[in-house]
Amino acid sequence: MDTKNITLKVKSELYDTYREFCKKKGWIVSRQFEIMIEEQMNDEK
């Protein structure tokens, strides 16, 4: 599967907090965004 680099603009403190949250759970931040996008699109179906 091809991938694409994207740029997101989010509050610095929010991103840093979320990054630490993901790190503690062993998650990859970019994959969490991908999952959220997939779930939102599935909700529309």
Backbone bond lengths (Angstrom), bond angles and torsions (degrees), N, CA, C in turn:
res aa  C-N    CA-C-N  psi(-1)  N-CA   C-N-CA  omega(-1)  CA-C   N-CA-C  phi
1 M - - - 1.452 - - 1.528 108.49 -
2 D 1.307 116.01 133.00 1.456 120.76 176.82 1.521 110.21 -70.75
3 T 1.306 115.99 152.23 1.464 120.81 175.56 1.516 108.82 -121.94
4 K 1.313 115.18 163.71 1.455 120.70 179.82 1.525 108.02 -137.76
5 N 1.318 116.01 133.02 1.458 120.61 173.56 1.519 108.50 -81.21
6 I 1.335 115.47 136.12 1.462 120.30 178.48 1.524 109.07 -130.51
7 T 1.303 115.43 161.06 1.457 121.55 176.10 1.515 107.94 -115.15
8 L 1.322 115.97 127.68 1.453 121.44 177.50 1.520 108.58 -117.93
9 K 1.305 115.92 145.43 1.453 120.91 177.23 1.525 107.65 -111.62
10 V 1.327 116.01 111.90 1.463 121.44 179.71 1.528 108.38 -134.22
11 K 1.322 114.97 161.10 1.457 119.38 178.22 1.523 109.08 -61.26
12 S 1.319 116.14 132.68 1.455 122.24 -175.32 1.525 112.04 -57.56
13 E 1.323 117.10 -45.57 1.459 120.64 -178.55 1.533 110.84 -64.61
14 L 1.315 116.73 -40.43 1.457 121.21 178.87 1.522 110.26 -62.63
15 Y 1.330 116.98 -46.10 1.459 120.87 -179.37 1.524 110.92 -62.80
16 D 1.326 116.70 -45.41 1.464 120.36 -179.25 1.520 111.43 -61.68
17 T 1.327 116.62 -41.43 1.463 121.40 178.55 1.521 110.41 -65.25
18 Y 1.334 116.68 -44.26 1.461 120.37 -179.75 1.528 111.18 -67.04
19 R 1.313 116.54 -37.87 1.465 120.43 178.65 1.531 110.43 -61.37
20 E 1.321 117.67 -42.84 1.463 121.67 177.26 1.527 110.91 -65.56
21 F 1.336 116.52 -40.14 1.460 122.09 177.05 1.532 109.76 -57.82
22 C 1.317 116.10 -48.25 1.464 120.86 179.92 1.527 111.41 -64.54
23 K 1.305 116.07 -40.44 1.462 120.86 -179.55 1.531 110.40 -60.02
24 K 1.325 117.06 -43.15 1.465 121.19 179.92 1.521 111.92 -64.19
25 K 1.325 117.22 -31.15 1.460 121.87 -178.97 1.528 112.35 -91.35
26 G 1.322 116.66 -5.19 1.463 120.29 -179.17 1.513 112.93 76.81
27 W 1.327 115.71 23.61 1.459 121.45 -179.16 1.522 110.97 -96.33
28 I 1.335 115.60 159.42 1.459 122.29 174.32 1.527 107.13 -102.91
29 V 1.329 116.37 125.84 1.464 121.05 -174.99 1.523 111.46 -55.14
30 S 1.312 117.74 -47.44 1.468 119.65 -177.05 1.524 111.83 -63.08
31 R 1.323 117.16 -34.37 1.469 119.92 178.41 1.521 110.57 -68.38
32 Q 1.322 118.15 -32.68 1.461 121.34 178.52 1.529 110.47 -66.21
33 F 1.333 116.90 -38.64 1.475 120.18 175.37 1.530 109.94 -64.83
34 E 1.316 115.54 -40.77 1.457 120.14 179.45 1.533 110.77 -62.18
35 I 1.323 117.49 -44.30 1.462 122.11 178.13 1.525 110.52 -61.59
36 M 1.336 116.98 -43.81 1.467 121.21 179.68 1.533 110.70 -60.52
37 I 1.312 117.36 -43.30 1.461 121.76 179.23 1.532 109.97 -62.66
38 E 1.339 116.35 -46.12 1.460 120.60 179.76 1.533 110.94 -60.16
39 E 1.340 116.79 -43.97 1.461 120.63 -179.68 1.525 111.48 -63.92
40 Q 1.313 117.43 -42.18 1.461 120.20 179.10 1.511 111.69 -63.56
41 M 1.315 116.38 -40.18 1.459 119.78 179.19 1.522 110.90 -68.13
42 N 1.328 117.56 -37.58 1.477 121.52 178.38 1.513 110.38 -67.71
43 D 1.323 118.14 -33.89 1.473 122.01 178.37 1.522 111.46 -64.05
44 E 1.313 117.02 -27.57 1.464 121.65 -179.07 1.517 112.46 -76.73
45 K 1.328 116.85 -18.82 1.470 120.44 -177.61 1.496 111.96 -77.89
